[in-house]
């Protein structure tokens, strides 16, 4: 069977959402990553990025493989996710897993959150094959727990968007989760964690990829957001949420534009390379056309996201392409998942 998960782009709330109780709005991309999983005679993990399939087996409750899980995120995720499912059901399956992705180009990540999408797809695949009766919230916690165990940081907003669709999101307390990295945590209440599904008013979206993958984990480990930046970010997220719920696209666009300036000020104070020369140029072109645009994600690479009317975004697409930018038209899926 095939299990799909979307990439993601943040509309607002990056960095601030790392503070427990602060907000972010994150939406899935139309580009997806998928996992094909089925029972087989031999357990294996394949990807176009691997030179050859990774073979693995379970012995005495431990995963033994032809590669080191500590050096391969996909295998690390399989070890945690399948280990959880084996404990919950008492079953022992041999699963053949094949990974495919539309979130990369030329072997480079596009800044759409491929690791979050992968763990989301694997969580859906494993819980389905093993028949683990988890709620949507519990699958989210399982996927976030796996991602956090590997990365040691992050808010989980990207995982939430990959699993749930557009979300208004509040992060868990990372100190609490760091001391509760066990399967039982899936069934506990997580302090601060909240995810509300959203469905946007009519808006077109367009993204420009800088061509430089960002090292998200190193960037977010370097800062501790708080104070006026986080408070202002929360107000902008609430403004965007109000616009989404009331069908006010203008409020969403204003929040996106103001978030750019809030992030830019925060980045300068913390010496984060948020906007490179090409990013600033892309945002300036959008501004000249009256379209709200900002970096989306950790910065230092990754994507520029713009929102506006269909006609305006078509003009921006032509303008960005005219200067040689890699453009993704109608990039976001802004309707609520069922």
N, C-alpha and C positions, 0 to 999 in steps of 0.2 A: 504493500500500500504506500501511497505517496502522502506526505505530510508537509504542508507549506507554512512558512512564516515570512513576514515582510521585513524589509529593512525599516529604518526610522530616520526622521529628522526632527530636531527640537525647534519649536516655534518660539518658545521663551522659557526661561528658568534654568538654563545651563549654569553650572557651578553653584548657584544658590540652592538648588535642589539637593545638593550634597549635605546641606544642613538639615537635620531631622525636623520635620514639620513644615519646611518650606516647599514651594510649589514648582511645578513645571507643566507645560503642555507639550505633548509629543505626539506625532502622527506617523502612521506607517507609510512607506513608499509602495508604489505599485510594482516596483521590482521586488522579486522574492528570492528566497533560498528555499530549497526543498530537500527532504530526506525520504528516500525509498527504503522501507524496512520490511523484512519478511523472515519467517522461520526458515532455517536452512540446516544442512548437515554440518556446517562449520560456521562459527561466528567470525565475521570479518567487517572491516570498515574501509570503504573506498571513497576516494575523492580525486577529481582531476588534478588537484594540487599535490597528491601523493605520487611518488615514483612507482609504487606498487601497493596493492591492498595490505592493510594491517590485519594480521590474524590474531585472534585472542580467544581465551577460554577462561572459565571460572574454576578455580581449584581451592577447596576449603574456604570459600567465601572471599577469596582474593582473585583479582583479575591478573592473568598472566598473558603477555602479548609480545609480538615481534618488534614493538616500539615502546619507548618510555612514555607513560601517560603524563609525566611532569614536563615533557617537551612537546606534547601534541594536545592542543586544547580539545579537539574533537574526541580523542580517546579518553582524556581526563573526564570530560562530560559524560561519556558513555559509562565509565566506571562508576561515577556517582549516581547517575540516573538509573542504570540497570541494577546496580547494587541496591538502591532503594526499592525498586519494584520486586526484586527477588526476596527481600526481607518482608515486604508487605504481603506477598502472595504465597511464599514458600515454593514458587515454581522455578524451574531452571530451563531456560530456552537457549537455543543457538540462533542468534539473530544476524542476518546479513544486511548491512547498512551501506547505502550508497548516497553520497552527498552531491548535490548539484547547486549551482549558485548563479543568480543574475546580479549579484551585488559586488562583482569584481570586473575589472577590465585589464587585460594584459597581465594577469597575475597580481594586480594591485587592488587593494580595497578601495571602494568608492566613498568611504566615509558615511555609509548608510547603516552602520551597526551590524556587521556580518556575524560577529561572535554572539551577540544577543539573539539574532535571528536563528543562528544554529542551535543554541541551547533551547530556544523555544520549540523549534521543530523536533529536536531529539526528545524533549520532555513529552510532547504530544505522542510521538511514535512509541516510546517505551511504555508509557502508561496505558496506551491502547492495546498494544500487543500482549502485555501482561494482564490486562483487565483490572487495573487498579482503579477503584471507584473514587476518584478525586474530584472535588469541586473546581470550578475555574480559578477561584482564589488560591486553592491549594496547589494547583499546577503552576500558577504564577510564583508562589513561594518556593516551590521545588526548583523551578528554573532560575530564579534569582539566587537561591542558596548555592546552586551549582556554579553560576557565573561569578558570584562574589568569592567563593572558595578558590577559584582560579586566579582572579584578578586582585583580590584583597582590597578592593575599593569599588566605587561606583554607586549610583543611586537606585538602579533597577528600572528607571523610567524607560530605557530603550527596550528592555525585556517586556515590560508591560505593553508598550505600543505594538511590539511584534506579536504578542499573544491576543490582545484585546481590541486593537484598532486605536483610533484617536482617543487620548486619555488626558484628563486633568489629574495630575499625580502628585502625591506627597510621599517622601522617602521614609524608610525605616531608620532606626537608630543604628549606625554601623558598629558602635561599641557593643550594643546588645547582641547584634548578629554575630560579631566576632567571637563572642563567648557562648554562642548557641549554634555552632556549626555541626549540627547533628541531624539525622533524619527526622527525629521527633519534632524539630522546629517547624516542619511543614504544617503541623496540626495545632501550633500555638498562635496566640495573638502577637503580632509584631508591633511594638511601639512605633507610632508615626506613619505606618504604611496605609496608604489610601489610593484607590484608583477608580475614577469615575469615567465611564464611557461617554464619548461626545460624538455629535454629528454636526458638521460644519454647515453654515449657510453657503450659497453658491460663491465659490472662489476658485480661481485658477492658481496653480503653483508651478514654479519653475526653479530649477537648481543648477548651479554651476559648480563643477568639481575642479578644484585647483590643480589636481594631478599629483598632490603631495599627501600621502597618507599621514595622519597624525598619530602620535603615540598617546592615546587617550589616558591610559593608566598612569603614565609618568606625569602628564600634565595635571590630572586631578589630584594626584598625591602631593603636588607641590604647593597647594593652596588650602586655606581654611576659610571659606566664605562666611560672612556674617555682617553685622552692623547695618549701615544704611544701604549698602548694595543689596543684601538679601531682602530687606524690608521693601525696597523699591521694586525689586524683581517680583516679590509676592504680589504687590499691588498691580503690576502689569499683567501677571498671570490671571489675576482675578478680573481685570478689565477684559482680557481676551476671552476668558470663560463667559463673562456676561454677554459679550458680543456674539459668541457661538450660540448660547442658549436663547438669545433674543433675536437671532438672525440678523445681527448688525455687523456686516462685514467691515464697515468703517472702523469700528472699535477694535476688531482683530488686527487690522492693518496698522492702526495707531500704536497698539501694544507692541507689535513686531518692530516697528521703527524705533520706538522709545527703548525697547530692550537692547537694540544695537548700541545706543549711546551709553546705556547703563553698563553693558558688558565691556565696552571699549574703555570706559573710565576705570573699571575694576581691573582690566588686563594691564593697563599702564601702571597702576599702583603695585601690582603683583609681578610685573615684568613677565607676563605671559605673551608669547608671540601669537596673538589672536588673529590679527589681520595682516597678511602679507601684501605686497604691492598689487598683485593681481586681484586679491579680494577687495582691496580698497577701490581699485578701478572698476570692478564689477558693480560694487555698491553705488559708486558715483554715477555710473551709466544708468542704473535703475532709478536713482534719485532724480536725475535729469528728466526722466520720463514720468515722474510722479508715482513711482512704485516703491513700496516698502521692501527693504532687503536687509539681510544680516547674515553673519556667520551662523552656522547651525552645528552644534556640537562643541568639542573641546577647543577647536581652533588650531592654529599652527599647521594648517593643512585642511583637509576635509572640504566642506561644502558651503556655498552661499545659497541661501534660500530667499525667494521672493514670492509675495502673494499679491494678487490684484484681480482685476476683471480679465475676462478672456482676451479681449482685444488688446489691452495694455500688456499682458504677458506675452502675446504673440509679437508685439513690437520689441519687447525686451529680448525675447529669444533671438530675433533677427539681429539686434544690436550686439548682443553677446557673441553670437556666431561670427559676426563680421570682423571681430577683433581676435578670432581664433580660440574662443573659450569652448570647453566641452560642456554642452548644455543638455539637460534632461527636462523635456517639456512635460507638463501635466504629471509631475513627479509623485505627488502625494495622493493617497486614498483617504479622502476626508469624510467618508460616511461611516457611521457606527457599525461595528460588528454585531451580528445577531447572537 
